[in-house]
Amino acid sequence: MIKVVLPELGEGISKATVSYWFVKDGERIKEKEDLVELTTDKATFNLPSPCTGVISEIMYREGDNVEVGQILAVINEE
């Protein structure tokens, strides 16, 4: 089980907004495929999957704000 955490985003940026999920609970994803699109005050970026597996839980919905260090999703690794 891999917990996908919002990484450090740079100086003075402590949170991001979930713009779009590329997957849903129960779907398969491959390592390095786009998992989620995030937006900060300065940029929009895609966070890739850290592993191949099945999405077991998505913690935040589109439009939600997430603090650095918070768990975005859980992947059951294969």
PDB file with one MODEL, atoms N, CA, C and O in Angstrom:
MODEL        1
ATOM      1  N   MET A   1       0.851  -1.177   0.000  1.00  0.00           N
ATOM      2  CA  MET A   1       0.000   0.000   0.000  1.00  0.00           C
ATOM      3  C   MET A   1       0.893   1.235   0.000  1.00  0.00           C
ATOM      4  O   MET A   1       1.720   1.411   0.895  1.00  0.00           O
ATOM      5  N   ILE A   2       0.723   2.087  -1.005  1.00  0.00           N
ATOM      6  CA  ILE A   2       1.511   3.301  -1.135  1.00  0.00           C
ATOM      7  C   ILE A   2       0.603   4.503  -0.896  1.00  0.00           C
ATOM      8  O   ILE A   2      -0.456   4.625  -1.511  1.00  0.00           O
ATOM      9  N   LYS A   3       1.026   5.382  -0.002  1.00  0.00           N
ATOM     10  CA  LYS A   3       0.294   6.623   0.249  1.00  0.00           C
ATOM     11  C   LYS A   3       0.921   7.720  -0.594  1.00  0.00           C
ATOM     12  O   LYS A   3       2.113   8.004  -0.473  1.00  0.00           O
ATOM     13  N   VAL A   4       0.110   8.337  -1.451  1.00  0.00           N
ATOM     14  CA  VAL A   4       0.579   9.422  -2.312  1.00  0.00           C
ATOM     15  C   VAL A   4       0.381  10.726  -1.551  1.00  0.00           C
ATOM     16  O   VAL A   4      -0.745  11.101  -1.222  1.00  0.00           O
ATOM     17  N   VAL A   5       1.488  11.413  -1.275  1.00  0.00           N
ATOM     18  CA  VAL A   5       1.483  12.612  -0.439  1.00  0.00           C
ATOM     19  C   VAL A   5       1.770  13.839  -1.300  1.00  0.00           C
ATOM     20  O   VAL A   5       2.565  13.774  -2.237  1.00  0.00           O
ATOM     21  N   LEU A   6       1.119  14.956  -0.980  1.00  0.00           N
ATOM     22  CA  LEU A   6       1.420  16.203  -1.679  1.00  0.00           C
ATOM     23  C   LEU A   6       2.835  16.636  -1.301  1.00  0.00           C
ATOM     24  O   LEU A   6       3.107  16.899  -0.129  1.00  0.00           O
ATOM     25  N   PRO A   7       3.741  16.712  -2.285  1.00  0.00           N
ATOM     26  CA  PRO A   7       5.140  17.033  -1.979  1.00  0.00           C
ATOM     27  C   PRO A   7       5.352  18.515  -1.702  1.00  0.00           C
ATOM     28  O   PRO A   7       4.451  19.332  -1.896  1.00  0.00           O
ATOM     29  N   GLU A   8       6.559  18.851  -1.243  1.00  0.00           N
ATOM     30  CA  GLU A   8       6.947  20.257  -1.091  1.00  0.00           C
ATOM     31  C   GLU A   8       6.790  20.926  -2.447  1.00  0.00           C
ATOM     32  O   GLU A   8       7.131  20.345  -3.477  1.00  0.00           O
ATOM     33  N   LEU A   9       6.271  22.152  -2.444  1.00  0.00           N
ATOM     34  CA  LEU A   9       5.957  22.823  -3.698  1.00  0.00           C
ATOM     35  C   LEU A   9       6.834  24.028  -3.986  1.00  0.00           C
ATOM     36  O   LEU A   9       6.735  24.617  -5.063  1.00  0.00           O
ATOM     37  N   GLY A  10       7.673  24.399  -3.064  1.00  0.00           N
ATOM     38  CA  GLY A  10       8.528  25.561  -3.273  1.00  0.00           C
ATOM     39  C   GLY A  10       8.334  26.576  -2.162  1.00  0.00           C
ATOM     40  O   GLY A  10       7.480  26.426  -1.289  1.00  0.00           O
ATOM     41  N   GLU A  11       9.147  27.603  -2.224  1.00  0.00           N
ATOM     42  CA  GLU A  11       9.147  28.618  -1.176  1.00  0.00           C
ATOM     43  C   GLU A  11       7.797  29.296  -1.022  1.00  0.00           C
ATOM     44  O   GLU A  11       7.237  29.806  -1.993  1.00  0.00           O
ATOM     45  N   GLY A  12       7.285  29.302   0.173  1.00  0.00           N
ATOM     46  CA  GLY A  12       6.068  30.028   0.487  1.00  0.00           C
ATOM     47  C   GLY A  12       4.781  29.386   0.004  1.00  0.00           C
ATOM     48  O   GLY A  12       3.706  29.956   0.191  1.00  0.00           O
ATOM     49  N   ILE A  13       4.862  28.210  -0.615  1.00  0.00           N
ATOM     50  CA  ILE A  13       3.649  27.539  -1.093  1.00  0.00           C
ATOM     51  C   ILE A  13       3.358  26.371  -0.163  1.00  0.00           C
ATOM     52  O   ILE A  13       4.132  25.418  -0.074  1.00  0.00           O
ATOM     53  N   SER A  14       2.222  26.465   0.531  1.00  0.00           N
ATOM     54  CA  SER A  14       1.916  25.449   1.538  1.00  0.00           C
ATOM     55  C   SER A  14       0.715  24.581   1.184  1.00  0.00           C
ATOM     56  O   SER A  14       0.409  23.619   1.888  1.00  0.00           O
ATOM     57  N   LYS A  15       0.028  24.929   0.078  1.00  0.00           N
ATOM     58  CA  LYS A  15      -1.147  24.127  -0.294  1.00  0.00           C
ATOM     59  C   LYS A  15      -1.367  24.199  -1.793  1.00  0.00           C
ATOM     60  O   LYS A  15      -0.822  25.060  -2.483  1.00  0.00           O
ATOM     61  N   ALA A  16      -2.183  23.269  -2.280  1.00  0.00           N
ATOM     62  CA  ALA A  16      -2.583  23.226  -3.682  1.00  0.00           C
ATOM     63  C   ALA A  16      -4.053  22.834  -3.745  1.00  0.00           C
ATOM     64  O   ALA A  16      -4.605  22.288  -2.789  1.00  0.00           O
ATOM     65  N   THR A  17      -4.673  23.117  -4.877  1.00  0.00           N
ATOM     66  CA  THR A  17      -6.064  22.746  -5.107  1.00  0.00           C
ATOM     67  C   THR A  17      -6.106  21.594  -6.102  1.00  0.00           C
ATOM     68  O   THR A  17      -5.431  21.621  -7.131  1.00  0.00           O
ATOM     69  N   VAL A  18      -6.911  20.580  -5.781  1.00  0.00           N
ATOM     70  CA  VAL A  18      -7.096  19.455  -6.704  1.00  0.00           C
ATOM     71  C   VAL A  18      -7.947  19.955  -7.867  1.00  0.00           C
ATOM     72  O   VAL A  18      -9.096  20.356  -7.676  1.00  0.00           O
ATOM     73  N   SER A  19      -7.374  19.931  -9.083  1.00  0.00           N
ATOM     74  CA  SER A  19      -8.097  20.393 -10.271  1.00  0.00           C
ATOM     75  C   SER A  19      -8.829  19.249 -10.963  1.00  0.00           C
ATOM     76  O   SER A  19      -9.985  19.384 -11.362  1.00  0.00           O
ATOM     77  N   TYR A  20      -8.122  18.100 -11.099  1.00  0.00           N
ATOM     78  CA  TYR A  20      -8.690  17.005 -11.879  1.00  0.00           C
ATOM     79  C   TYR A  20      -8.008  15.694 -11.517  1.00  0.00           C
ATOM     80  O   TYR A  20      -6.781  15.625 -11.448  1.00  0.00           O
ATOM     81  N   TRP A  21      -8.804  14.657 -11.287  1.00  0.00           N
ATOM     82  CA  TRP A  21      -8.274  13.304 -11.101  1.00  0.00           C
ATOM     83  C   TRP A  21      -8.304  12.591 -12.437  1.00  0.00           C
ATOM     84  O   TRP A  21      -9.327  12.614 -13.121  1.00  0.00           O
ATOM     85  N   PHE A  22      -7.217  11.963 -12.822  1.00  0.00           N
ATOM     86  CA  PHE A  22      -7.144  11.197 -14.064  1.00  0.00           C
ATOM     87  C   PHE A  22      -7.667   9.773 -13.878  1.00  0.00           C
ATOM     88  O   PHE A  22      -7.843   9.047 -14.856  1.00  0.00           O
ATOM     89  N   VAL A  23      -7.914   9.368 -12.631  1.00  0.00           N
ATOM     90  CA  VAL A  23      -8.389   8.020 -12.305  1.00  0.00           C
ATOM     91  C   VAL A  23      -9.505   8.097 -11.270  1.00  0.00           C
ATOM     92  O   VAL A  23      -9.745   9.143 -10.667  1.00  0.00           O
ATOM     93  N   LYS A  24     -10.186   6.959 -11.077  1.00  0.00           N
ATOM     94  CA  LYS A  24     -11.226   6.838 -10.051  1.00  0.00           C
ATOM     95  C   LYS A  24     -10.855   5.688  -9.120  1.00  0.00           C
ATOM     96  O   LYS A  24      -9.996   4.867  -9.445  1.00  0.00           O
ATOM     97  N   ASP A  25     -11.507   5.636  -7.962  1.00  0.00           N
ATOM     98  CA  ASP A  25     -11.310   4.502  -7.054  1.00  0.00           C
ATOM     99  C   ASP A  25     -11.519   3.195  -7.816  1.00  0.00           C
ATOM    100  O   ASP A  25     -12.462   3.061  -8.595  1.00  0.00           O
ATOM    101  N   GLY A  26     -10.623   2.233  -7.578  1.00  0.00           N
ATOM    102  CA  GLY A  26     -10.753   0.919  -8.187  1.00  0.00           C
ATOM    103  C   GLY A  26     -10.084   0.781  -9.541  1.00  0.00           C
ATOM    104  O   GLY A  26      -9.978  -0.329 -10.064  1.00  0.00           O
ATOM    105  N   GLU A  27      -9.631   1.886 -10.119  1.00  0.00           N
ATOM    106  CA  GLU A  27      -8.983   1.814 -11.434  1.00  0.00           C
ATOM    107  C   GLU A  27      -7.502   1.500 -11.286  1.00  0.00           C
ATOM    108  O   GLU A  27      -6.875   1.790 -10.267  1.00  0.00           O
ATOM    109  N   ARG A  28      -6.966   0.893 -12.349  1.00  0.00           N
ATOM    110  CA  ARG A  28      -5.535   0.578 -12.395  1.00  0.00           C
ATOM    111  C   ARG A  28      -4.775   1.792 -12.912  1.00  0.00           C
ATOM    112  O   ARG A  28      -5.294   2.576 -13.706  1.00  0.00           O
ATOM    113  N   ILE A  29      -3.544   1.933 -12.449  1.00  0.00           N
ATOM    114  CA  ILE A  29      -2.666   2.993 -12.926  1.00  0.00           C
ATOM    115  C   ILE A  29      -1.247   2.438 -13.014  1.00  0.00           C
ATOM    116  O   ILE A  29      -0.851   1.581 -12.224  1.00  0.00           O
ATOM    117  N   LYS A  30      -0.505   2.933 -13.972  1.00  0.00           N
ATOM    118  CA  LYS A  30       0.890   2.517 -14.120  1.00  0.00           C
ATOM    119  C   LYS A  30       1.802   3.579 -13.537  1.00  0.00           C
ATOM    120  O   LYS A  30       1.460   4.760 -13.481  1.00  0.00           O
ATOM    121  N   GLU A  31       2.979   3.128 -13.101  1.00  0.00           N
ATOM    122  CA  GLU A  31       3.975   4.055 -12.580  1.00  0.00           C
ATOM    123  C   GLU A  31       4.255   5.156 -13.605  1.00  0.00           C
ATOM    124  O   GLU A  31       4.400   4.886 -14.798  1.00  0.00           O
ATOM    125  N   LYS A  32       4.326   6.375 -13.134  1.00  0.00           N
ATOM    126  CA  LYS A  32       4.638   7.588 -13.913  1.00  0.00           C
ATOM    127  C   LYS A  32       3.482   8.091 -14.766  1.00  0.00           C
ATOM    128  O   LYS A  32       3.624   9.119 -15.428  1.00  0.00           O
ATOM    129  N   GLU A  33       2.337   7.402 -14.775  1.00  0.00           N
ATOM    130  CA  GLU A  33       1.150   7.957 -15.439  1.00  0.00           C
ATOM    131  C   GLU A  33       0.610   9.099 -14.589  1.00  0.00           C
ATOM    132  O   GLU A  33       0.771   9.104 -13.368  1.00  0.00           O
ATOM    133  N   ASP A  34      -0.037  10.075 -15.246  1.00  0.00           N
ATOM    134  CA  ASP A  34      -0.623  11.188 -14.500  1.00  0.00           C
ATOM    135  C   ASP A  34      -1.711  10.673 -13.572  1.00  0.00           C
ATOM    136  O   ASP A  34      -2.604   9.933 -13.983  1.00  0.00           O
ATOM    137  N   LEU A  35      -1.618  11.080 -12.314  1.00  0.00           N
ATOM    138  CA  LEU A  35      -2.577  10.682 -11.283  1.00  0.00           C
ATOM    139  C   LEU A  35      -3.576  11.801 -11.030  1.00  0.00           C
ATOM    140  O   LEU A  35      -4.788  11.587 -11.061  1.00  0.00           O
ATOM    141  N   VAL A  36      -3.047  13.011 -10.775  1.00  0.00           N
ATOM    142  CA  VAL A  36      -3.897  14.137 -10.410  1.00  0.00           C
ATOM    143  C   VAL A  36      -3.278  15.438 -10.904  1.00  0.00           C
ATOM    144  O   VAL A  36      -2.057  15.592 -10.924  1.00  0.00           O
ATOM    145  N   GLU A  37      -4.144  16.373 -11.303  1.00  0.00           N
ATOM    146  CA  GLU A  37      -3.703  17.714 -11.663  1.00  0.00           C
ATOM    147  C   GLU A  37      -3.940  18.622 -10.469  1.00  0.00           C
ATOM    148  O   GLU A  37      -5.020  18.617  -9.878  1.00  0.00           O
ATOM    149  N   LEU A  38      -2.925  19.402 -10.120  1.00  0.00           N
ATOM    150  CA  LEU A  38      -2.983  20.302  -8.969  1.00  0.00           C
ATOM    151  C   LEU A  38      -2.685  21.728  -9.407  1.00  0.00           C
ATOM    152  O   LEU A  38      -1.938  21.953 -10.359  1.00  0.00           O
ATOM    153  N   THR A  39      -3.274  22.686  -8.705  1.00  0.00           N
ATOM    154  CA  THR A  39      -3.065  24.092  -9.010  1.00  0.00           C
ATOM    155  C   THR A  39      -2.646  24.828  -7.745  1.00  0.00           C
ATOM    156  O   THR A  39      -3.216  24.625  -6.673  1.00  0.00           O
ATOM    157  N   THR A  40      -1.636  25.693  -7.890  1.00  0.00           N
ATOM    158  CA  THR A  40      -1.238  26.599  -6.810  1.00  0.00           C
ATOM    159  C   THR A  40      -1.449  28.021  -7.309  1.00  0.00           C
ATOM    160  O   THR A  40      -1.925  28.226  -8.426  1.00  0.00           O
ATOM    161  N   ASP A  41      -1.100  28.999  -6.490  1.00  0.00           N
ATOM    162  CA  ASP A  41      -1.201  30.400  -6.909  1.00  0.00           C
ATOM    163  C   ASP A  41      -0.299  30.690  -8.101  1.00  0.00           C
ATOM    164  O   ASP A  41      -0.555  31.618  -8.869  1.00  0.00           O
ATOM    165  N   LYS A  42       0.756  29.895  -8.255  1.00  0.00           N
ATOM    166  CA  LYS A  42       1.770  30.182  -9.267  1.00  0.00           C
ATOM    167  C   LYS A  42       1.779  29.236 -10.466  1.00  0.00           C
ATOM    168  O   LYS A  42       2.291  29.599 -11.525  1.00  0.00           O
ATOM    169  N   ALA A  43       1.228  28.039 -10.325  1.00  0.00           N
ATOM    170  CA  ALA A  43       1.367  27.066 -11.409  1.00  0.00           C
ATOM    171  C   ALA A  43       0.290  25.979 -11.339  1.00  0.00           C
ATOM    172  O   ALA A  43      -0.354  25.770 -10.311  1.00  0.00           O
ATOM    173  N   THR A  44       0.124  25.295 -12.478  1.00  0.00           N
ATOM    174  CA  THR A  44      -0.692  24.085 -12.567  1.00  0.00           C
ATOM    175  C   THR A  44       0.240  22.961 -12.997  1.00  0.00           C
ATOM    176  O   THR A  44       1.034  23.127 -13.923  1.00  0.00           O
ATOM    177  N   PHE A  45       0.145  21.820 -12.325  1.00  0.00           N
ATOM    178  CA  PHE A  45       1.042  20.714 -12.647  1.00  0.00           C
ATOM    179  C   PHE A  45       0.355  19.390 -12.400  1.00  0.00           C
ATOM    180  O   PHE A  45      -0.612  19.310 -11.642  1.00  0.00           O
ATOM    181  N   ASN A  46       0.866  18.338 -13.051  1.00  0.00           N
ATOM    182  CA  ASN A  46       0.358  16.976 -12.874  1.00  0.00           C
ATOM    183  C   ASN A  46       1.303  16.215 -11.958  1.00  0.00           C
ATOM    184  O   ASN A  46       2.523  16.292 -12.102  1.00  0.00           O
ATOM    185  N   LEU A  47       0.727  15.480 -11.018  1.00  0.00           N
ATOM    186  CA  LEU A  47       1.504  14.623 -10.134  1.00  0.00           C
ATOM    187  C   LEU A  47       1.399  13.196 -10.661  1.00  0.00           C
ATOM    188  O   LEU A  47       0.292  12.669 -10.776  1.00  0.00           O
ATOM    189  N   PRO A  48       2.531  12.553 -10.986  1.00  0.00           N
ATOM    190  CA  PRO A  48       2.485  11.188 -11.520  1.00  0.00           C
ATOM    191  C   PRO A  48       2.337  10.146 -10.409  1.00  0.00           C
ATOM    192  O   PRO A  48       2.622  10.408  -9.241  1.00  0.00           O
ATOM    193  N   SER A  49       1.890   8.974 -10.806  1.00  0.00           N
ATOM    194  CA  SER A  49       1.784   7.862  -9.868  1.00  0.00           C
ATOM    195  C   SER A  49       3.188   7.362  -9.503  1.00  0.00           C
ATOM    196  O   SER A  49       4.030   7.199 -10.386  1.00  0.00           O
ATOM    197  N   PRO A  50       3.445   7.120  -8.225  1.00  0.00           N
ATOM    198  CA  PRO A  50       4.757   6.629  -7.808  1.00  0.00           C
ATOM    199  C   PRO A  50       4.951   5.128  -8.053  1.00  0.00           C
ATOM    200  O   PRO A  50       6.060   4.612  -7.911  1.00  0.00           O
ATOM    201  N   CYS A  51       3.858   4.422  -8.426  1.00  0.00           N
ATOM    202  CA  CYS A  51       3.952   2.973  -8.610  1.00  0.00           C
ATOM    203  C   CYS A  51       2.836   2.487  -9.511  1.00  0.00           C
ATOM    204  O   CYS A  51       1.922   3.240  -9.847  1.00  0.00           O
ATOM    205  N   THR A  52       2.917   1.210  -9.904  1.00  0.00           N
ATOM    206  CA  THR A  52       1.842   0.552 -10.644  1.00  0.00           C
ATOM    207  C   THR A  52       0.933  -0.138  -9.643  1.00  0.00           C
ATOM    208  O   THR A  52       1.408  -0.784  -8.709  1.00  0.00           O
ATOM    209  N   GLY A  53      -0.374  -0.003  -9.834  1.00  0.00           N
ATOM    210  CA  GLY A  53      -1.297  -0.643  -8.911  1.00  0.00           C
ATOM    211  C   GLY A  53      -2.734  -0.231  -9.152  1.00  0.00           C
ATOM    212  O   GLY A  53      -3.092   0.238 -10.233  1.00  0.00           O
ATOM    213  N   VAL A  54      -3.559  -0.415  -8.116  1.00  0.00           N
ATOM    214  CA  VAL A  54      -4.981  -0.095  -8.173  1.00  0.00           C
ATOM    215  C   VAL A  54      -5.264   0.996  -7.150  1.00  0.00           C
ATOM    216  O   VAL A  54      -4.817   0.919  -6.006  1.00  0.00           O
ATOM    217  N   ILE A  55      -6.008   2.012  -7.569  1.00  0.00           N
ATOM    218  CA  ILE A  55      -6.382   3.100  -6.667  1.00  0.00           C
ATOM    219  C   ILE A  55      -7.363   2.548  -5.638  1.00  0.00           C
ATOM    220  O   ILE A  55      -8.467   2.135  -5.993  1.00  0.00           O
ATOM    221  N   SER A  56      -6.969   2.537  -4.372  1.00  0.00           N
ATOM    222  CA  SER A  56      -7.880   2.005  -3.359  1.00  0.00           C
ATOM    223  C   SER A  56      -8.686   3.102  -2.689  1.00  0.00           C
ATOM    224  O   SER A  56      -9.793   2.851  -2.211  1.00  0.00           O
ATOM    225  N   GLU A  57      -8.145   4.322  -2.646  1.00  0.00           N
ATOM    226  CA  GLU A  57      -8.895   5.414  -2.022  1.00  0.00           C
ATOM    227  C   GLU A  57      -8.352   6.762  -2.480  1.00  0.00           C
ATOM    228  O   GLU A  57      -7.142   6.989  -2.486  1.00  0.00           O
ATOM    229  N   ILE A  58      -9.254   7.643  -2.859  1.00  0.00           N
ATOM    230  CA  ILE A  58      -8.920   9.034  -3.173  1.00  0.00           C
ATOM    231  C   ILE A  58      -9.434   9.871  -2.011  1.00  0.00           C
ATOM    232  O   ILE A  58     -10.614   9.805  -1.665  1.00  0.00           O
ATOM    233  N   MET A  59      -8.552  10.653  -1.413  1.00  0.00           N
ATOM    234  CA  MET A  59      -8.879  11.352  -0.178  1.00  0.00           C
ATOM    235  C   MET A  59      -9.547  12.726  -0.382  1.00  0.00           C
ATOM    236  O   MET A  59     -10.284  13.197   0.485  1.00  0.00           O
ATOM    237  N   TYR A  60      -9.285  13.356  -1.526  1.00  0.00           N
ATOM    238  CA  TYR A  60      -9.815  14.701  -1.762  1.00  0.00           C
ATOM    239  C   TYR A  60     -10.543  14.747  -3.097  1.00  0.00           C
ATOM    240  O   TYR A  60     -10.179  14.046  -4.042  1.00  0.00           O
ATOM    241  N   ARG A  61     -11.570  15.577  -3.161  1.00  0.00           N
ATOM    242  CA  ARG A  61     -12.331  15.750  -4.395  1.00  0.00           C
ATOM    243  C   ARG A  61     -11.781  16.923  -5.185  1.00  0.00           C
ATOM    244  O   ARG A  61     -11.022  17.740  -4.663  1.00  0.00           O
ATOM    245  N   GLU A  62     -12.169  16.995  -6.439  1.00  0.00           N
ATOM    246  CA  GLU A  62     -11.804  18.133  -7.271  1.00  0.00           C
ATOM    247  C   GLU A  62     -12.356  19.404  -6.636  1.00  0.00           C
ATOM    248  O   GLU A  62     -13.521  19.462  -6.243  1.00  0.00           O
ATOM    249  N   GLY A  63     -11.499  20.422  -6.542  1.00  0.00           N
ATOM    250  CA  GLY A  63     -11.883  21.683  -5.910  1.00  0.00           C
ATOM    251  C   GLY A  63     -11.412  21.803  -4.467  1.00  0.00           C
ATOM    252  O   GLY A  63     -11.401  22.903  -3.915  1.00  0.00           O
ATOM    253  N   ASP A  64     -11.020  20.690  -3.847  1.00  0.00           N
ATOM    254  CA  ASP A  64     -10.547  20.704  -2.465  1.00  0.00           C
ATOM    255  C   ASP A  64      -9.126  21.258  -2.383  1.00  0.00           C
ATOM    256  O   ASP A  64      -8.313  21.057  -3.286  1.00  0.00           O
ATOM    257  N   ASN A  65      -8.841  21.958  -1.288  1.00  0.00           N
ATOM    258  CA  ASN A  65      -7.488  22.415  -0.998  1.00  0.00           C
ATOM    259  C   ASN A  65      -6.773  21.361  -0.163  1.00  0.00           C
ATOM    260  O   ASN A  65      -7.358  20.771   0.746  1.00  0.00           O
ATOM    261  N   VAL A  66      -5.499  21.130  -0.483  1.00  0.00           N
ATOM    262  CA  VAL A  66      -4.692  20.117   0.192  1.00  0.00           C
ATOM    263  C   VAL A  66      -3.412  20.769   0.697  1.00  0.00           C
ATOM    264  O   VAL A  66      -2.746  21.494  -0.043  1.00  0.00           O
ATOM    265  N   GLU A  67      -3.070  20.515   1.946  1.00  0.00           N
ATOM    266  CA  GLU A  67      -1.837  21.028   2.532  1.00  0.00           C
ATOM    267  C   GLU A  67      -0.664  20.120   2.156  1.00  0.00           C
ATOM    268  O   GLU A  67      -0.833  18.912   1.993  1.00  0.00           O
ATOM    269  N   VAL A  68       0.517  20.709   2.020  1.00  0.00           N
ATOM    270  CA  VAL A  68       1.731  19.929   1.777  1.00  0.00           C
ATOM    271  C   VAL A  68       1.849  18.870   2.871  1.00  0.00           C
ATOM    272  O   VAL A  68       1.654  19.162   4.051  1.00  0.00           O
ATOM    273  N   GLY A  69       2.169  17.641   2.472  1.00  0.00           N
ATOM    274  CA  GLY A  69       2.314  16.543   3.432  1.00  0.00           C
ATOM    275  C   GLY A  69       1.059  15.717   3.638  1.00  0.00           C
ATOM    276  O   GLY A  69       1.125  14.645   4.240  1.00  0.00           O
ATOM    277  N   GLN A  70      -0.093  16.190   3.150  1.00  0.00           N
ATOM    278  CA  GLN A  70      -1.338  15.447   3.296  1.00  0.00           C
ATOM    279  C   GLN A  70      -1.395  14.311   2.272  1.00  0.00           C
ATOM    280  O   GLN A  70      -0.806  14.407   1.195  1.00  0.00           O
ATOM    281  N   ILE A  71      -2.103  13.243   2.614  1.00  0.00           N
ATOM    282  CA  ILE A  71      -2.256  12.101   1.717  1.00  0.00           C
ATOM    283  C   ILE A  71      -3.355  12.410   0.700  1.00  0.00           C
ATOM    284  O   ILE A  71      -4.490  12.713   1.067  1.00  0.00           O
ATOM    285  N   LEU A  72      -2.995  12.326  -0.592  1.00  0.00           N
ATOM    286  CA  LEU A  72      -3.951  12.561  -1.677  1.00  0.00           C
ATOM    287  C   LEU A  72      -4.724  11.301  -2.032  1.00  0.00           C
ATOM    288  O   LEU A  72      -5.930  11.346  -2.271  1.00  0.00           O
ATOM    289  N   ALA A  73      -4.012  10.170  -2.065  1.00  0.00           N
ATOM    290  CA  ALA A  73      -4.623   8.903  -2.484  1.00  0.00           C
ATOM    291  C   ALA A  73      -3.807   7.742  -1.943  1.00  0.00           C
ATOM    292  O   ALA A  73      -2.663   7.905  -1.521  1.00  0.00           O
ATOM    293  N   VAL A  74      -4.424   6.563  -1.965  1.00  0.00           N
ATOM    294  CA  VAL A  74      -3.748   5.334  -1.567  1.00  0.00           C
ATOM    295  C   VAL A  74      -3.813   4.368  -2.748  1.00  0.00           C
ATOM    296  O   VAL A  74      -4.871   4.159  -3.343  1.00  0.00           O
ATOM    297  N   ILE A  75      -2.659   3.784  -3.073  1.00  0.00           N
ATOM    298  CA  ILE A  75      -2.561   2.834  -4.196  1.00  0.00           C
ATOM    299  C   ILE A  75      -2.129   1.478  -3.646  1.00  0.00           C
ATOM    300  O   ILE A  75      -1.150   1.382  -2.907  1.00  0.00           O
ATOM    301  N   ASN A  76      -2.869   0.430  -4.012  1.00  0.00           N
ATOM    302  CA  ASN A  76      -2.434  -0.938  -3.690  1.00  0.00           C
ATOM    303  C   ASN A  76      -1.444  -1.347  -4.755  1.00  0.00           C
ATOM    304  O   ASN A  76      -1.813  -1.596  -5.903  1.00  0.00           O
ATOM    305  N   GLU A  77      -0.183  -1.415  -4.367  1.00  0.00           N
ATOM    306  CA  GLU A  77       0.899  -1.679  -5.300  1.00  0.00           C
ATOM    307  C   GLU A  77       0.872  -3.111  -5.813  1.00  0.00           C
ATOM    308  O   GLU A  77       0.516  -4.043  -5.093  1.00  0.00           O
ATOM    309  N   GLU A  78       1.257  -3.262  -7.080  1.00  0.00           N
ATOM    310  CA  GLU A  78       1.330  -4.612  -7.667  1.00  0.00           C
ATOM    311  C   GLU A  78       2.761  -5.026  -7.854  1.00  0.00           C
ATOM    312  O   GLU A  78       3.027  -6.128  -8.334  1.00  0.00           O
TER     313      GLU A  78
ENDMDL
END
